[in-house]
Amino acid sequence: MKNFFFELCAESMEAARAAESGGADRIELCSQLCDGGVTPALALTMAAVDALSIPVYVLIRPRAGSFVYSQEEFGQMRRQIAQAKQAGAAGVAIGLLLRDGRIDVERSKELVSLSRPLGVTFHRAFDEAVNFGEALEAVIQTGADCLLTSGGAPDVGAGAASIARLQRQADGRIHIMAGGGLTLSNLVEVVRRTGVSYLHGSLTSRDLNNDEDGMKLEIEDRRMGMARDLEADVRESIRLFRHEVMTRQSLARSEG
């Protein structure tokens, strides 16, 4: 039985196909990734669901910016969920906050209920909450299956200690998925420091040293001709991830 899970955030069919070919467990589909992501066009969702054999989750976010939504925007989110279900998506990613920085439990519950039987991830709106301990309990109350978080930091490397605390607090009641600024260069450290078995990333940039010529490689756009590079990054990420999880489990057995 597989004991780790890798989700790629994709905003194009090229990235979605590369995720599947590279061995990702599922994709989270969005648009405007440079702005943190918004709900993708229905045509893109339908194309991805039709083309892929791995599950497709759809980001439900009507606009960039604040995660405090008006009633009109909340209605739009409801319609976006209905469209995702009709398109055949396997799940959605949602996230709503109150003006005081707490999780909007009431409206999040409503969206979770509306989404069923699809899977539901509570996304990185969580990282703007004022109290992570209380916010985690609130997310669990919403009924979401998974929490995506960078630990409140700009990236998962900086937020690793916070993610580790959330992982311990969750204690199996919800999956904690580390995501946000995940790269090949920080993946191993993140897995070691957080103890998570769920990872999420777009792998749109990385900083690695080339041993042969010392050049820094920067990978920013994975569309079209760069899809093969993204596939290779996904494959390598999963290899590193698998190795760290297996090493962790082996150490646990030896210490037990």
DAVEN-V983202 format. One record per residue. N is the residue number from 1. RES is the residue in one small letter. D_FIRST is the distance of its C-alpha to the first C-alpha in Angstrom with 1 decimal. Layout:
# DAVEN-V983202
n:N res:RES d_first:D_FIRST
n:N res:RES d_first:D_FIRST
This chain:
# DAVEN-V983202
n:1 res:m d_first:0.0
n:2 res:k d_first:3.8
n:3 res:n d_first:6.3
n:4 res:f d_first:9.4
n:5 res:f d_first:11.4
n:6 res:f d_first:14.7
n:7 res:e d_first:17.5
n:8 res:l d_first:20.7
n:9 res:c d_first:24.0
n:10 res:a d_first:26.1
n:11 res:e d_first:29.7
n:12 res:s d_first:30.3
n:13 res:m d_first:29.0
n:14 res:e d_first:29.1
n:15 res:a d_first:26.7
n:16 res:a d_first:24.5
n:17 res:r d_first:24.3
n:18 res:a d_first:23.8
n:19 res:a d_first:20.8
n:20 res:e d_first:19.2
n:21 res:s d_first:20.4
n:22 res:g d_first:19.2
n:23 res:g d_first:15.5
n:24 res:a d_first:15.7
n:25 res:d d_first:13.4
n:26 res:r d_first:16.7
n:27 res:i d_first:20.4
n:28 res:e d_first:22.9
n:29 res:l d_first:26.1
n:30 res:c d_first:29.4
n:31 res:s d_first:32.9
n:32 res:q d_first:35.2
n:33 res:l d_first:32.5
n:34 res:c d_first:35.4
n:35 res:d d_first:36.5
n:36 res:g d_first:33.1
n:37 res:g d_first:32.2
n:38 res:v d_first:33.6
n:39 res:t d_first:32.6
n:40 res:p d_first:32.5
n:41 res:a d_first:34.9
n:42 res:l d_first:33.9
n:43 res:a d_first:34.5
n:44 res:l d_first:31.8
n:45 res:t d_first:29.3
n:46 res:m d_first:30.1
n:47 res:a d_first:30.0
n:48 res:a d_first:26.5
n:49 res:v d_first:25.1
n:50 res:d d_first:26.8
n:51 res:a d_first:25.9
n:52 res:l d_first:22.1
n:53 res:s d_first:19.1
n:54 res:i d_first:17.0
n:55 res:p d_first:17.9
n:56 res:v d_first:21.3
n:57 res:y d_first:22.3
n:58 res:v d_first:26.1
n:59 res:l d_first:27.9
n:60 res:i d_first:30.6
n:61 res:r d_first:33.4
n:62 res:p d_first:36.9
n:63 res:r d_first:38.4
n:64 res:a d_first:38.0
n:65 res:g d_first:39.3
n:66 res:s d_first:39.3
n:67 res:f d_first:36.6
n:68 res:v d_first:39.5
n:69 res:y d_first:40.1
n:70 res:s d_first:43.2
n:71 res:q d_first:43.3
n:72 res:e d_first:43.8
n:73 res:e d_first:40.8
n:74 res:f d_first:38.7
n:75 res:g d_first:39.9
n:76 res:q d_first:38.8
n:77 res:m d_first:35.3
n:78 res:r d_first:35.2
n:79 res:r d_first:36.4
n:80 res:q d_first:33.8
n:81 res:i d_first:31.0
n:82 res:a d_first:32.6
n:83 res:q d_first:32.8
n:84 res:a d_first:29.2
n:85 res:k d_first:28.3
n:86 res:q d_first:30.8
n:87 res:a d_first:29.5
n:88 res:g d_first:26.0
n:89 res:a d_first:24.2
n:90 res:a d_first:20.8
n:91 res:g d_first:22.0
n:92 res:v d_first:24.7
n:93 res:a d_first:25.3
n:94 res:i d_first:28.4
n:95 res:g d_first:30.4
n:96 res:l d_first:33.8
n:97 res:l d_first:36.1
n:98 res:l d_first:39.4
n:99 res:r d_first:42.4
n:100 res:d d_first:42.2
n:101 res:g d_first:38.8
n:102 res:r d_first:36.8
n:103 res:i d_first:34.0
n:104 res:d d_first:35.5
n:105 res:v d_first:33.6
n:106 res:e d_first:35.8
n:107 res:r d_first:35.5
n:108 res:s d_first:31.8
n:109 res:k d_first:31.2
n:110 res:e d_first:33.2
n:111 res:l d_first:31.2
n:112 res:v d_first:27.8
n:113 res:s d_first:29.3
n:114 res:l d_first:30.7
n:115 res:s d_first:27.4
n:116 res:r d_first:25.6
n:117 res:p d_first:23.6
n:118 res:l d_first:22.4
n:119 res:g d_first:20.2
n:120 res:v d_first:22.4
n:121 res:t d_first:22.3
n:122 res:f d_first:25.3
n:123 res:h d_first:26.3
n:124 res:r d_first:28.4
n:125 res:a d_first:31.4
n:126 res:f d_first:30.0
n:127 res:d d_first:31.2
n:128 res:e d_first:34.8
n:129 res:a d_first:34.7
n:130 res:v d_first:37.2
n:131 res:n d_first:35.2
n:132 res:f d_first:31.5
n:133 res:g d_first:31.0
n:134 res:e d_first:32.8
n:135 res:a d_first:31.3
n:136 res:l d_first:27.7
n:137 res:e d_first:28.8
n:138 res:a d_first:30.6
n:139 res:v d_first:27.6
n:140 res:i d_first:25.6
n:141 res:q d_first:28.6
n:142 res:t d_first:28.4
n:143 res:g d_first:25.2
n:144 res:a d_first:23.3
n:145 res:d d_first:19.6
n:146 res:c d_first:19.5
n:147 res:l d_first:22.2
n:148 res:l d_first:22.8
n:149 res:t d_first:25.2
n:150 res:s d_first:26.8
n:151 res:g d_first:28.1
n:152 res:g d_first:31.4
n:153 res:a d_first:32.2
n:154 res:p d_first:33.0
n:155 res:d d_first:29.7
n:156 res:v d_first:26.5
n:157 res:g d_first:27.9
n:158 res:a d_first:30.9
n:159 res:g d_first:29.0
n:160 res:a d_first:26.3
n:161 res:a d_first:28.0
n:162 res:s d_first:28.3
n:163 res:i d_first:24.7
n:164 res:a d_first:23.8
n:165 res:r d_first:26.1
n:166 res:l d_first:24.7
n:167 res:q d_first:21.1
n:168 res:r d_first:22.6
n:169 res:q d_first:24.8
n:170 res:a d_first:22.1
n:171 res:d d_first:20.3
n:172 res:g d_first:17.3
n:173 res:r d_first:19.8
n:174 res:i d_first:19.1
n:175 res:h d_first:16.9
n:176 res:i d_first:19.0
n:177 res:m d_first:18.8
n:178 res:a d_first:21.1
n:179 res:g d_first:23.2
n:180 res:g d_first:26.8
n:181 res:g d_first:28.2
n:182 res:l d_first:24.9
n:183 res:t d_first:25.8
n:184 res:l d_first:24.6
n:185 res:s d_first:27.2
n:186 res:n d_first:25.9
n:187 res:l d_first:22.2
n:188 res:v d_first:21.5
n:189 res:e d_first:24.1
n:190 res:v d_first:22.7
n:191 res:v d_first:19.2
n:192 res:r d_first:20.9
n:193 res:r d_first:23.5
n:194 res:t d_first:21.6
n:195 res:g d_first:18.4
n:196 res:v d_first:16.7
n:197 res:s d_first:13.2
n:198 res:y d_first:14.7
n:199 res:l d_first:17.4
n:200 res:h d_first:20.0
n:201 res:g d_first:22.8
n:202 res:s d_first:25.3
n:203 res:l d_first:25.9
n:204 res:t d_first:29.4
n:205 res:s d_first:31.0
n:206 res:r d_first:30.5
n:207 res:d d_first:32.8
n:208 res:l d_first:32.2
n:209 res:n d_first:34.8
n:210 res:n d_first:35.3
n:211 res:d d_first:36.0
n:212 res:e d_first:38.4
n:213 res:d d_first:40.7
n:214 res:g d_first:39.8
n:215 res:m d_first:39.6
n:216 res:k d_first:37.5
n:217 res:l d_first:35.2
n:218 res:e d_first:35.1
n:219 res:i d_first:33.0
n:220 res:e d_first:34.0
n:221 res:d d_first:33.9
n:222 res:r d_first:31.0
n:223 res:r d_first:32.7
n:224 res:m d_first:34.0
n:225 res:g d_first:34.7
n:226 res:m d_first:32.3
n:227 res:a d_first:29.2
n:228 res:r d_first:28.3
n:229 res:d d_first:28.5
n:230 res:l d_first:26.2
n:231 res:e d_first:23.6
n:232 res:a d_first:23.9
n:233 res:d d_first:23.6
n:234 res:v d_first:20.4
n:235 res:r d_first:18.9
n:236 res:e d_first:20.3
n:237 res:s d_first:19.1
n:238 res:i d_first:15.5
n:239 res:r d_first:16.1
n:240 res:l d_first:17.8
n:241 res:f d_first:15.3
n:242 res:r d_first:12.4
n:243 res:h d_first:14.9
n:244 res:e d_first:16.1
n:245 res:v d_first:12.9
n:246 res:m d_first:12.1
n:247 res:t d_first:15.8
n:248 res:r d_first:15.9
n:249 res:q d_first:13.4
n:250 res:s d_first:15.3
n:251 res:l d_first:18.5
n:252 res:a d_first:17.5
n:253 res:r d_first:16.8
n:254 res:s d_first:20.1
n:255 res:e d_first:22.0
n:256 res:g d_first:20.8
